[in-house]
Amino acid sequence: MLAEQDAFEAERQARLVKAVYVYEAPLRLWHWVNALAITVLAITGYFIGQPLPSVPGEASANFLMGYIRFVHFAAAYIFAVGFLGRIYWAMVGNHHARQIFLVPVWSLKWWSEVFYELRWYLFLVRE
């Protein structure tokens, strides 16, 4: 009975999946800040392009579109500063952090994979 439980426990431990974070915390933070900034930019951009039909009261008492514009510009600045931070992290981060910025265009393998993807998207490759 005890040997059976030990075998079961050993099998359970072997099946456990361990999370391995290849992307460092600053890169993951940049990703989510970037996603939030783009979402805010899209929503406020829609309201700037298609303003609300009317706001009750005197125009000087309501500054709704001004607030929307301010949030839009703040999100744009956060997006721009995040991009500069991403460029910095591409230089000081690990291999995965610089992967998108330093494309190995000198590698024959990279070009063969690019052309394979191109043929795949043009439906020239069978699955």
Contacts in CASP RR format, 6 or more apart in sequence:
PFRMAT RR
TARGET T0000
AUTHOR 0000-0000-0000
METHOD contacts of the structure
MODEL  1
MLAEQDAFEAERQARLVKAVYVYEAPLRLWHWVNALAITVLAITGYFIGQ
PLPSVPGEASANFLMGYIRFVHFAAAYIFAVGFLGRIYWAMVGNHHARQI
FLVPVWSLKWWSEVFYELRWYLFLVRE
21 28 0 8 1.000
22 94 0 8 1.000
22 96 0 8 1.000
23 31 0 8 1.000
23 96 0 8 1.000
23 97 0 8 1.000
24 89 0 8 1.000
24 93 0 8 1.000
24 94 0 8 1.000
24 96 0 8 1.000
24 97 0 8 1.000
26 89 0 8 1.000
26 93 0 8 1.000
27 86 0 8 1.000
27 89 0 8 1.000
27 93 0 8 1.000
27 96 0 8 1.000
27 97 0 8 1.000
30 82 0 8 1.000
30 85 0 8 1.000
30 86 0 8 1.000
30 89 0 8 1.000
33 78 0 8 1.000
33 82 0 8 1.000
34 79 0 8 1.000
34 82 0 8 1.000
34 83 0 8 1.000
34 86 0 8 1.000
37 75 0 8 1.000
37 76 0 8 1.000
37 78 0 8 1.000
37 79 0 8 1.000
38 79 0 8 1.000
40 71 0 8 1.000
40 72 0 8 1.000
40 75 0 8 1.000
41 72 0 8 1.000
41 75 0 8 1.000
41 76 0 8 1.000
41 79 0 8 1.000
44 68 0 8 1.000
44 69 0 8 1.000
44 71 0 8 1.000
44 72 0 8 1.000
44 75 0 8 1.000
45 72 0 8 1.000
47 65 0 8 1.000
47 68 0 8 1.000
48 65 0 8 1.000
48 68 0 8 1.000
48 69 0 8 1.000
48 72 0 8 1.000
51 65 0 8 1.000
52 64 0 8 1.000
52 65 0 8 1.000
55 62 0 8 1.000
55 64 0 8 1.000
56 62 0 8 1.000
87 101 0 8 1.000
89 97 0 8 1.000
90 97 0 8 1.000
90 98 0 8 1.000
90 100 0 8 1.000
90 101 0 8 1.000
90 102 0 8 1.000
91 98 0 8 1.000
103 110 0 8 1.000
104 110 0 8 1.000
105 111 0 8 1.000
116 125 0 8 1.000
119 125 0 8 1.000
END
